Amino acid sequence: ITDVWTSWNGSSVSVTMFVSSQPVEATDDAFWDQFWADTATSVQDVFALVPAAEIRAVREESPSNLATLCYKAVEKLVQGAESGCHTEKERQIVLNCCRLLTRILPYIFEDPDWRGFFWSTVPGAGRGGGDEDDENARPLAESLLLAVADLLFCPDFTVQSHRRSTVDTAEDIHSIDSCEYIWEAGVGFAHSPQPNYIHDLNRTELLKLLLTCFSEAMYLPPSSDSSNTNPWVQFFCSTENRHALPLFTSLLNVVCAYDPVGYGIPYNHLLFSDYREPLVEEAAQVLIVTLDYDSSTSSSPTVDGTTTGTAMDDVDPPGPDNLFVNYLSRIHREEDFQFILKGVARLLSNPLVQTYLPNSAKKIQFHQELLVLFWKLCDFNKKFLFFVLKSSDVLDILVPILYFLNDARADQSRVGLMHIGVFILLLLSGERNFGVRLNKPYSVRVPMDIPVFTGTHADLLIIVFHKIITSGHQRLQPLFDCLLTIVVNVSPYLKSLSMVAANKLLHLLEAFSTTWFLFSAVQNHHLVFFLLEVFNNIIQYQFDGNSNLVYAVIRKRNVFHQLANLPTDSQSIQKGLQRKKKTPEPISRTNSQDGVSMEGSRPAAPAEPGTLKTSLVATPGIDKLTEKSQVSEDGTMRSLEPESSQPPPEGNLPSTVSDGEPWSGEASHPRRDRRRLSSASSSGQWTPTPDWVMSWKSKLPLQTIMRLLQVLVPQVEKICIDKGLTDESEILKFLQHGTLVGLLPVPHPILIRKYQANSGTAMWFRTYMWGVIYLRNVDPPIWYDTDVKLFEIQRV
């Protein structure tokens, strides 16, 4: 038998003693101490020395030994936390136990029979006497979590000691107020401690263990039952953890205060190892996991941000039991919001920072975790959301998101990133201020693979969305509803679209209103309704500054006439579907007038073959994801009762079609990929009928546009004949000074589709978040090759 369970100092521990069915007594300290002997090792060594096959063999063949090993390792952590780890030897033991548990826990979680082990009060075989006081009655998991929390605020181990004298008067770990030891200045803490890379390394190892404890969630299949709370997170974020507030604050501040560029010296990241970055990544991952909370089930009054008090104060409403969510929802000071927003924006913009020297600036890799964190902040703290939208700082979040969306559009391994980016923009677009902010001119020239344009952030958004729809991969089709909903939500506030953006919108209408596209899937006509709503909003509410769009509508007037005259007889429907065979691509890129891409940009690349990705659960359809609100004269919104409003109902279709899986995230079945395009895929043998076409054709909101064409087309034609004009600038000048006051139908009320929390998206976030964490933790590969159930690991 190979000597695998090797003591870290190189001498062999007899594997037979461990793997054989002979239980080793818990009191045999000489045997067990070999596992955490005090010579230096690294977490990578532990992973190399303890192979998966061995852990599984011990689990199956000598369960009592595995139980004792876990129990003894936890006991050592508890002792370290009690004593305060004053000696180098104690610290080494704590770190080794930490590494060993990080290695073993996933193999405990993957076996349903073992999953309850850490929650049992008598830890396995060979308890070995000892004094049975009350503390010992705690489940092992609780002892482990409390010890880790204590160790994260252990003077001279993970935090700077405030004492100046010798070990004799060392701080008693139970008497210290950990709020004085918060790791970084920021929310609720003004003092920035001296950086200490040893402390950073020790914190990182402890947080890695914490994340591993929380990862039991990966071993349970996705379920729609939102009451499925993670017991590890639940306990850790409860009042049982006396360090909950300082730890939440430490994690948040460490992430938001991090500046990867440092002093801006080119290449400095190649000269100096950055001990902060691994800590920041680990902190961001632990933070988003502790905030995994389904807000749709909580009726907590604090989540809407209506409380007042100090930075995070115990104000009346009791808020969620999860203290991390509770604290997050209570932050309300402007300077705290500013600190968080600036930090997140700085980190999200980091991959966009262009320097003249290649690779001279450090690029961070944890933007997906940051996007989840930003989502949680906006979802749980409405005051933060309003703060973000109060100034044009929101554009510092928008531009990086559009950059990531554009960059990932051809990469199948980054579908999750596409979804979260779109989710955030959908959430923001439900607020009037977002649409207003988009009118700010776009002057930052981040190299992006999009046509060059001069205009506003609204133009940038439309051009990037057009690029995603026309040149993204197939799996993004379920996102089209959502992309167009965002454009509809902001459209009433867009003062002046550029000619490039106006042409993109008309190109989308042209593509989506071809007969084969309209007739080939049951919900395709929704996209036409969304686009018509965009044009109506702009014409009715922002006609004056939008001569470019009006001109584009006039030029493409035949598209609107064809829609108004859409044939509804069976023969024409069949003929329309025949055309599809000649048009393999959903949307041709011809006549979209794509100009030259921006200088310095690279085309969006597909994933390298063999790239690992994790599957995602389906997300709810746009009707479940949003609720309609009507904007009143004074700008306030009132929620509309759900009714069969536009997009129109599907007539008498099977219900599975409209809500089945309209928006699957990462469909693992290839047949779902072309769902938008093929009539048979999602609904058995659905075929379009004349009644069905009539049911929605009669509701197409074409009146405003038809009236505009009726009034303006003769005038524009007359100018062209009178002046022999072929120059569009003269026509644009005429349109700029024209008015349609009194000539258009009465303006319709503005409808906004606001994101609403629901358990479907909560489950999507859980699978996405853990998928990201699984793939990002490769050194050491904590969960690799274990039997995870929350998602599938796939190769592109």
N, C-alpha and C positions, 0 to 999 in steps of 0.2 A: 504494500500500500504506500502510495506516495506521501511524503511528508509535506503536507500542504499547510496544515494549521501550524504555521511556523511562528515561534515567538519572534518579536520584532528584532531581537538582538542576534538572530541567526540560528540559535539552537533549536532543534526540532521538538515540537510537542508531539508525543506519540499519537498519530491520528487514530490508531485503533482504540485508544482510550476515549477518543471523542466520538468516533463514528460507530464504534461497537455498541451493542445494546447495553453494555455495562454503564449504569449511571455513575457519574463522578459526584461525590458528595459536595454540597455547596460549601462545606466547611474546609474543604481541601484547598486552602489559600495558595499553597505552593503551586498547584496546578493552574488555578484560574488566574493568578497574578501574571502568569506568562503572557496572557493576552494583552495586558496593558503595561508591560514592563516599561521602565522609564527611558529607554533609548529613543532617540529622535527618529520618527518615521514621517511619512506624509500620507495624506488620504489616498493618493495614487498607489503607494506601496500596499496599503491595506486591500485595495481592490485587486491588485495583482496577486497578493498572497492568499486571498480567500476567494477562490473561484465559485461561480454559481453552482456548479455540479456538487461541490462539497457541501454548500449550505443546504441544498435540497436533500442531499443524502442524510445529513444530520437530522433534518426536519422529519424525514420519513423513518429513519432507522433508530435514532436515539433522541426522541423528542424531549426527554427529560433533560438531556445535556444542553439542548438549544434553549430550553426554558431557563435553566440555571444560568447559562451564559448571559442571556438578556437581563435576567434579574440582577446578576452580579454587576453587569456594566452600568445599569441604572443606579444601583446602590453606590457605585464609585462616584457617579455624577452627583448624587445627593450628598455624599460625604464632602466632595469638593465644594459644593455650594455652601454646606454648613461651615466648613473650615475657612472659606474665603480664599483657598488656593494660594497660600503665602509662599510655598516653596516651588522651585522649578520642577521638582519631582511630581508634586501634586498636579501641577498644570499639565505636565506631560501625560499623566494618567488620565486626566479629564479629556484631553484632546484625543487620546487613543481610543477611549471608550466611545467618544463622540463619533469617531471615524468608523469604528466597528459597528455601532448601531446604524449608522447611515448605510453601511454595506448590507446589513442583515434585514432591516425592516421591510424592504420591498418583498422579500421572500416570505415574510410572515403574512403580509397583506394579500399575496397572490393566492394563498391557500385559505378557502372559506373556513376550514376547521380551526385555523390558527388566528383568524381575524379578531376574535373576542379575547385572545390571550392577554393583551395589554390592559384590557378593561376588567380583568379578574383581580380579586383582592389578594388571593393567595397565589403568588407567582410560582406555578409549576412545582416540580419535584425538589426535594432537598433544600427546604427553606433554612435548615440548619440552626434551629433554636433562635437565639438572639432575643432581645427584649421585645415582647409583643405589645408595644404601646399603640396609642390611637393612630399615630402617623402611619404605622405599618398597615393599617386597614385601608389605606388609600389604594385605588387601582394603580397598577404600575404606570399606566399612561399618564395619570395625573402627577405622580411623583416625578416622572421624567420631564414633563412640561414645566412644572414649577422649578425644578432644578435648573433647567436651561434658562428660564426667565431670570432666576437669581444670578446665574453665571454671566448673563449678558450685562449685568451691572456690578461686576466684581472688581474692586479697586486693584490696580496694577496688573490685572489680567485682561479685562476688556474695557476698563475706563481708567482715566487718570486718578490717582489717589489724591485726596485733598489734604492728607496728613503729610507733614514734612519730616516726621521723626522715624525711628527704627521700627522693626517688626513688633517690638514689645507692645506698642500702642496701636497696632494695626486696627483698621476700622472693622467693627463688628458688622458682618454683612447683613444681619437682621435689623440693625439700628439705623442703617443709612437710609436717607430719603433719596430714592433713585431719581426723583424729579430734579435733583441738583446735578445729576450725572448724565443728562440728556446728551447724546453723542454730537449734536451739531446745532448751531444757532439757526433760528427760523421761527416756525410757528410756536408761540408760547415760550420761547427760550432765547435769551439775547446773547448768551456767552458762547463764543466759539472755542472749544477746547483745542489745545496744541495737537496737531496731527501726530499719531503714533502708529507706525505701520504694523508693529507687533499686535497692538490692540485690534487693528483692522483685520489682520489675518485671523485672530482668535474669534472675533465676532463672526467673520465669514463662515468659519467651520461650524460654529454653533447654529447659525441661521440655516446652514445646509442641512443639519440634522433636523431642525424645526420643519423645514420644507418637506423633508422625507417623512416626518411624522404625519404631516397634513396630507401626504400623497395617497393615503388610503383611498381617497376619492377616485383615483385612477383605476382602482381594481373593482369598481362597481359599474355595471352597465348604465348607460344614460337612462334616466327615467323622468317622466313628466311630473312626478310628484315633488313639488317644490319644498315639501316639509322635510325632505331628505337632508337634514343638516349633517355636516361633518363633525363627529363627536370631538375630534382633536381640536379643530378650530373653535368649536363651541366652548369647550372648557378653557382654552388658552385665552379667549377674548371675553371671559366672564369676570365677575368680581372676585373670583377665587385667585386670579392672578394680580397680585398687588402692584406689579410693574406694568400693567396694561397701558396706562396713560403715557408714562415716559417712554415706553417701547414704541408705541404708535407714533409718538412725536419724533423719536430718534429716527425711525425708518423713513418717515415722510421728509424730515429735514435733510437727512443724508442724501436722499434721492434729489430733492429740489435744489440743494445747495451745490451739487456736483458740477464742476466746470471742466470738461475733458480737455479743453484747449489750454488750460492753465495760464501760464504767463505769455502764451502766444509765441514762444520761441519755436521756429520750425524744427521739426524732427525731434523735439524734446522727448516725445513718447518712445523714441527708439533708444534714447540714451538712459532714461530712468524708468524703472519698472513702476507702474502706477498701482499702488496697493489699494487705492480707494475704489478703482473701477469694479473689481470682483465683489467688494462689499456692497457697492451701489446696486449692482445687478441682483445680488442675493436679496437685498433689502426690498427692491422693487417687486421681486417675485413673491416674497413672503407677504408683502403688503397687499398685493392684489388677491392672494389666496385668502387672507383673513377677511377681505371685503367681499368674498363670494357670498352674496346674500340676496335673496329674491325680494326686491322692493315691492313687487306687485302684490305680495301677500301681507305686507306690513301696513298697518293702519296708523303707523306712528306719526304723531304730529310734528316731531322735530325734523323729519326728513325733508319737509318742504321749506326748511330754513326759517321758520317764523319765530325763532327764539332769540333772546338777547342775553347779555351777561358778559363775563370776561372771555378770554380766548376760547376756552371750552369749559363751560361752567355747568354745574348741576342745576339746571333751571327746571321749572315745574314738569313739563311733559316728560314722561319716562323714557321715550325713545326705545330703539331696539335693544334686545338683550346683548347682542354682539357689541361690546364696548368700542371696538375699532370703528364699526359703522356709526355708532352713536357719536363718538368724538368727531368723526369726519363730518357728520351732518350738522354739528354745532359750531364749527369754525365760522366766524363771521367778521373778524376785523379786516378792514380794507388792506392793512399792511401785510396781513397773513395771506390774503388772496393774491396780492401783488407778488409776494415771494413765491407762492406756488406756481402761479401762471408764468412768471418770468422764467422760473426753473424748468418747467415742462417745455415751454416754447424754445428755450436755449438748447435743451437736449434733443428735441424733435428736429430742430433746424441743423443739428450738428452734421448729419450726413450730407446736407446740401452745401455746407461751407466750402466754397471753391477757393483754392489757393493756386498761386502761380507755380508752386513747386509740387510735383506729384507726390502723393502720400506723405506730405509734410505735416498734415494735421491729423490728430487722432480721430478715428471714426468709431462711434459707439455702435453696439449691435442690439441694444435692448429697446428699440423703438416700439416693438409690439407691446411689451409690458407697459411702456409709458402711455400708449393709446388706451389700454385697458384701464390704467389708473385715471387718466383724464376722463374717460367715460364714467367711471365710478364717482368721481368728484362731481360731475355735472348731474348725474342721476340721483345721488343721495343728498346733494346740497344745492338747492335751487338758488340760494343767495350767491353761491359761487358762479352758477350758470349766468345769472343776471350781471354779475361783475364782469365776467368774460366778455359779454356782449355790450357792455357799457361804453367801451372805447374800441378803437381800431386794433387793439392788442389781439383781438380774436383772429385777425388776419395772420398773426405770427403762428397760429395753430393751423389755420386753413391752408396756407401755402405748403408747409411740409406734408400735410395729409394729401393734397392734390399731387404733390411730387411722388409720394409713395404709391398712390393709386395708379398714376401714369406709368411708373417704373415697373409695377408688378403685374400690369394688365395681361402680359403674354405668358406669365409664369404660373403653371398649374399648382406649384407647391405653395403659392402665396395667396390662395383664394381666401383664406381666413383674414389676412391683412386687408384685402380688398373689402371684405364685409365690414370689418370694424371701422375702417375709414369712412365707409358709406353710412354706417349706423350713426357715427358721431355727427356727420354733416346733416343727417336726417333730424337728429335731436336739436341741433342748432337752428335748422331751417324753420322749426316750429315757432321761433321767436321773431317778431317783426324787426328787431334791431339787427339781426343777422343780415337780412335782405338790404337794410339801409347801409350797413357797413361795407357791403360788396361794391358800393359805388365809388369807393376810394380808388384812384388810379393805381395801376399795377406798374411799379417801376423797378422792383427788384428783378434782376435778370438771372434767375436760377436756370442753368441750362436744362431744358426739358425737350423731349422729343415731340414737340407740337409746333404748329405753324407760327411764324413770327406774327405778332399783332401789336397794335397800340390801343390800349383801352384800360378797363378797370378789372378789379378782382372778379366781378361777375363774368366778364368775358373769359377770363382764365378758367373759371369753373365750368362754363358751358363747353369751351374748347376741349378741356380734359375729358369731360363726360362723353363728348362726341367721339373722342379718340378711343375711349374704353368700349363704347358700344360698337364702333365700326372696326376696331382692330384688336379687341381683347379676345381671349380664347372662349370656346363654347360654354365653359362652366360658369361664365359670368352672366349668361342670359337671365337667370332668375333675379339678377340685381337691377335689370332695366326699369322695372316698376318703381323701384326705390330711387334710382338716379333721377327719373323724370318727376317723381313726387317732390324731390328737393328743388328742382327748377320751378315747378308750379308754386311751391311755397314762397320762393323769393321773388317770383316774377312781378307781383304788383308794385314792388319797390325799386325796380331797375330803371334808372333814369335815362341811360343812354347806352345801348349795345353797339359794339363795333360792327363793321360790315362783316368781318370774319366770323364773329359769333352768330350774327343774324343768319348768315348763309348756312352755318352748321345746323341751326335749329330747323331750317327749311329742308336741309338735306335729310335730316332724321324723319321729318314728316313724309317726305317723298318715299323714303325707304319703307317706312312702316305702313304706308297706305297703298302699297301695291296689292292687287287682288289676291295673289297667291299667299302673301304674308297674312293678310286679314282673314283669309278663309282656312289657313292651315292649322291654327290652334285656337282653342276656345277662348283664350283670354288675350289674344294678340291685339284686338281692337282697343283694349284699355290704353295702350300706348298712344294711339291717335287721340283719344279723349284727353289724355294728359297734355299733349302738345297743343291741341286746340285751346285748352284752358290757359296755357302760357300765353299764346297770342292774344286771346281775349283780354286777359289781365293787363297786358302791356298796352294794347290799343285803348282800352277803357280808362286806365288809370295813369299811364305814362306816355300818352301819345306824343306830347310836345317834344321830348328829347330823342324820340326813337325813329327818326326819319330813315335810318339804315334798315331797320326791321320792316317798316312800312314799304320801303322800296323793294326789299327782298320778297315780301308777300305779293306785291304787284307783279314782279318778274315771274314768280312761280304760281301765278293765279290759276293755271290749268290744274294744279294738284288739288286745289279746293273745289274746282268745278267737277273734277273726276269723283271726288268724295261725295259731293252732293248728288251726283248721278250714278252712284255705285249700283251696278245691276244686282237684282235680288232673285232672278229666276234660276231654276236648277241648272239649266244649260250653261249660263254664264258662270255660275259658281264652279261647275266642273272644268270649264275652260280656264278659269283663273287658276285652279289647282294644277292644271296641266303645265302651266308656265313654270311652275316651280322646278320641274325636272330640268328645265334649261338654265335655271338660275341656282346653282348649287350653294352659293354663299348667301347667308341671310341678308347681308347689306353690302351692296357693292361699294367700293371706295371711289369709283369713277364719279365724275361731276360733283365731288364734295369739295373741289377746288382746294386741295391741300397744297399750301404753299411750301416753301423751303422750311425745314425744321430749324430751331434755334441753334445758333453757333455753339459748338462745344458739347452738344447733347449727343447721347448714344441711343440707338433704337432700343426699345424695351425688349429684353431677351427672354426666351422661354427658359424653363428650368433645365439644368444639366440633366441628361438621362441618369437615372439611378438616385436622384435626390430623394431623401426621405421626406414624407409629409404625413400628417395625421388626418384621419377623416373627421368630418364635422357633422353634427346632427342638422336636420332640416330646420330652417327658420320659418316663422309664421308668415302668411301672405300679407300683403300691404294693408289689407282691410283689418287684419288682426293686430298689425304692428302700429297702426296709427288710429287716432280718432279725429273726426272732423270738428273744426271750430269755425265759427263765423266771426269775421271782424266787423265790429259796429262802427258807426260814424266817428265816434271819439277814439277809435283805435283799440278799444278793449275787445277781448275775445270771449265768446260764450260757446260752450260745448253744444254740439248738435246731437240730438238723440239719434242713435244709429237707425237708419231706414234704408230702403232700397234706393240709394242715391247713386249718382254717377261715380265710377264707371257702372253702366247699367247692369241689371241682373242677366243671368245667362238663360232666361226663359226656363224651360223645364228640363234642365240638364241634371245629370246625377250630381249629388252634392260633393262627391269625392273629387270632382274636377276643380271646382272653384277654390277649395281650400286644401286639397289633398296635400300637395307639397309644392306650392306655387313657387317657393323660394328656397330650394334645398341649398344648403351651404356647400357641401363638398359631397355631392351625391356619389356614393360608392358604386352605383350601378350605371354603367355607361349609357343604358337606354334612357336614363333621365336627362342626359346632357343636352339632347336636342329637343327637350320638351316643348320649348316655345315654337319649334318649327314643324314638328310632325303631328299630324292630327291624331294618330293612333296611339302615341306613346303613353300619355298619362291617363287616358280615359277609355281603355278598351278600344272599341271601334267607333269612336265618335265621328260623325260626318256633318258638315255644315248644311243647314236647310234654309229655304227661303224665309220661313217664319223667324228663324234665329237671326238671320241677317237683318230682317225688318225690325226685330225687337230692339236692336241698338242703333241701326242706321237712322231711325226716326228721332233718336235723341242726340244726334251729333250737333254740338253747339256751333253751328256755322253762321247764325244770323248776323253777328257783329262784323265778321270778316266779309260776308257777301255784301253787306251795306257799304262797307269801306271801299270795296272794289267797284261797286256800282257808282259811287260818287267820284272816286279818284281816277279810275282807269281812263274815262273819256277825257278828263282834264289833262292827264299826262300825255295821252296820245295827241291831243290838240297841240300841246307845246312842241312835241316832236315834229309834227307836220309843219306848224307855223315857222319854227326856227330851224327846221332841218337838223334837229339835234340828234347826235348819237352819243353825246357826252353826258355821262350820268351825273356829273357834279352839278349841272344846271337843274336836273330833275330833283336831285337831293335838296338843292337850295329852295326850290318851289315847295317841296314837301315839308321842309323845316318851317316855312312860314304859313303853311296851310293850317286849317283847323276843321274839325268835324263836330264842333259844338252844336248840339241840337239835331245833328243828322244821324247819330248812332242810336241804337236801342238804349233804353234805360240801363245804366250800369248794373251788372249783377253784383250781389254781395261777394266779398272776397272770402274764399274758403281756404282754410289752412288745415293740412293734415298733420297733426302733432303726434310725435312718437308717444306711445303709452307702454309703460312697463307691463310685461306679461311673462308667465312662467316659461313660455317657449323660448323667448330670448334669454332668460336667465340660464336655461339649460345649454343654449348655444354658447353663451359666454363661458360657462364652466368647461365645456369640452374644448373650446378654442384655447382658453387660458392654460389648461393642463397640457394640451398638445404642444403649445409654445414652450412651456417649461420642460417637458419631456425632451424635445428636440434641442433645446439650448444647453442642457446639462450633459455635456459629453466628456468633460474632464473633471472628475471621473464620471463615467456613464451610469448614473445612479439607477435608472430604471430600465436600461437597455436589456433586451432579451428576457424581461419578466412578462408575466401573463396579464398585461393590462386589458381592462374591459371597457373603459370609458370611450375609447376610440380605436380605430385600426391604424397600424403603421403601414404605410404604402410606399412603394417606389414609383416615381414619375416614369 
